[in-house]
Amino acid sequence: DCMCDHNLGTCYATALAAMYEAMGENVTDASYGMYVKFTLSPHGNMSSPTVEASGAAFQEALVLEVEDMGMEDTRNWSAVGASLAANEPLDDEVIEAYVSHIGSCNTDAGCQASTRVQVNRRVQYEVTVTTALVDMAEKSEKLVSVSVGGQELGECNPSPADDFDCGYSDCFERERLRAEITSSGMVDLRVHAVRTNSDCHCNRLLGYCYSAYDAAMGEASGEEPLTDPRYGMFVRFTLKPITNSQADAEGLSAESGLPSWVRLQRRGAECVGNDVLLGTNIPLLDCLELCREVPDCTYVGAGVGRKLGMCFWQLGTCNEFEEDFYDVYQVFDAGLVEPASPPLGLACDS
């Protein structure tokens, strides 16, 4: 009862496909009686060879490891390892991927979709996320969650002039990803959309969308029927490597993506006590700069998740924390570097 696209790993109801065909669209996906996905994730440490080895050397190392485990047929395992090493993106390669849903997401629950991309695990990335404006004219029609490798970027709620806009709008620009997110070499991209009807046709190969209304008018006037599916969600992720020279020019740590005058104190929390609002809709680096410019501002809370963009000066010594949608940072004076921690057991004046 389901049609599935083996390349994209997505399935949808045959009744939906029949509706598309009745509207003149050409549906080429096959119908399946069984469609099962297996995901093999690393677990534990068994001293396996790393992907840093490449080509024949990596293949040989993986074969020996499997043989030590007592497996009889090592050919498939070694081929997988060699393929991972051979297909790893280059250090300066920009990665582009789409997360989408064929059919409507026009319910309170909406629809969730994800895809997994291979990255260079020795490279740190910044990500830009843009969404096709698919039935997003009302405030309730939006992306309620966008995440990369478990790093929540927040919601995206643009305001096009009408539901059939189908152009692109930026959700997040040059968001720096933490180094640990890409260290495994694979990253999951996830999107959750609500109340968005399938008002746009989209072409995944070329990456563009167009109005279902215009498509229907064209077919009614005798134009050739269109074969692109209608989507309720169509989101583009662009992962761009951060070069060492770029990090140096911005005064950032290549590992953490933070300026050298900042130290992360606590994630998912805020300091107990009073605070002062420095701004809303503020990117992280701008929030840190605001605190740096305010006399006596030492601790700052930067919003994450549903409080993304909120920026608060945390007053006091910030010795106690309570859970909230903020990351707390310590900001040092201009010209000063982060002080080294004193040896354990010694007083600060020792």
Rosetta blueprint (number, residue, H / E / L):
1 D L
2 C E
3 M E
4 C E
5 D E
6 H L
7 N L
8 L L
9 G L
10 T E
11 C E
12 Y E
13 A E
14 T H
15 A H
16 L H
17 A H
18 A H
19 M H
20 Y H
21 E H
22 A H
23 M L
24 G L
25 E L
26 N L
27 V L
28 T L
29 D L
30 A E
31 S E
32 Y E
33 G L
34 M L
35 Y L
36 V L
37 K L
38 F L
39 T L
40 L L
41 S L
42 P L
43 H L
44 G L
45 N L
46 M L
47 S L
48 S L
49 P L
50 T L
51 V L
52 E L
53 A L
54 S L
55 G H
56 A H
57 A H
58 F H
59 Q H
60 E H
61 A H
62 L H
63 V H
64 L H
65 E H
66 V H
67 E H
68 D H
69 M L
70 G L
71 M L
72 E L
73 D L
74 T L
75 R H
76 N H
77 W H
78 S H
79 A H
80 V H
81 G H
82 A H
83 S H
84 L H
85 A H
86 A H
87 N H
88 E L
89 P L
90 L L
91 D L
92 D L
93 E L
94 V L
95 I E
96 E E
97 A E
98 Y E
99 V E
100 S E
101 H E
102 I E
103 G E
104 S L
105 C E
106 N L
107 T L
108 D L
109 A L
110 G L
111 C E
112 Q E
113 A E
114 S E
115 T E
116 R E
117 V E
118 Q E
119 V L
120 N L
121 R L
122 R L
123 V L
124 Q L
125 Y E
126 E E
127 V E
128 T E
129 V E
130 T E
131 T E
132 A E
133 L L
134 V L
135 D L
136 M L
137 A L
138 E L
139 K L
140 S L
141 E L
142 K E
143 L E
144 V E
145 S E
146 V E
147 S E
148 V E
149 G L
150 G L
151 Q E
152 E E
153 L E
154 G E
155 E E
156 C E
157 N L
158 P L
159 S L
160 P L
161 A L
162 D L
163 D L
164 F L
165 D L
166 C L
167 G L
168 Y E
169 S E
170 D E
171 C E
172 F E
173 E E
174 R E
175 E E
176 R E
177 L L
178 R L
179 A H
180 E H
181 I H
182 T L
183 S L
184 S L
185 G L
186 M E
187 V E
188 D E
189 L E
190 R E
191 V E
192 H E
193 A E
194 V E
195 R L
196 T E
197 N L
198 S L
199 D L
200 C E
201 H E
202 C E
203 N E
204 R L
205 L L
206 L L
207 G L
208 Y E
209 C E
210 Y E
211 S E
212 A H
213 Y H
214 D H
215 A H
216 A H
217 M H
218 G H
219 E H
220 A H
221 S L
222 G L
223 E L
224 E L
225 P L
226 L L
227 T L
228 D L
229 P L
230 R E
231 Y E
232 G E
233 M E
234 F E
235 V E
236 R E
237 F E
238 T E
239 L E
240 K E
241 P E
242 I L
243 T L
244 N H
245 S H
246 Q H
247 A H
248 D H
249 A H
250 E L
251 G L
252 L E
253 S L
254 A L
255 E L
256 S L
257 G L
258 L L
259 P E
260 S L
261 W L
262 V E
263 R E
264 L E
265 Q E
266 R E
267 R L
268 G L
269 A E
270 E E
271 C E
272 V L
273 G L
274 N L
275 D E
276 V E
277 L E
278 L E
279 G E
280 T L
281 N L
282 I L
283 P L
284 L H
285 L H
286 D H
287 C H
288 L H
289 E H
290 L H
291 C H
292 R H
293 E H
294 V L
295 P L
296 D L
297 C L
298 T L
299 Y E
300 V E
301 G E
302 A E
303 G E
304 V L
305 G H
306 R H
307 K H
308 L L
309 G L
310 M L
311 C E
312 F E
313 W E
314 Q E
315 L L
316 G L
317 T L
318 C L
319 N L
320 E L
321 F E
322 E E
323 E E
324 D L
325 F L
326 Y E
327 D E
328 V E
329 Y E
330 Q E
331 V E
332 F L
333 D L
334 A L
335 G L
336 L L
337 V L
338 E L
339 P L
340 A L
341 S L
342 P L
343 P L
344 L L
345 G L
346 L L
347 A L
348 C L
349 D L
350 S L
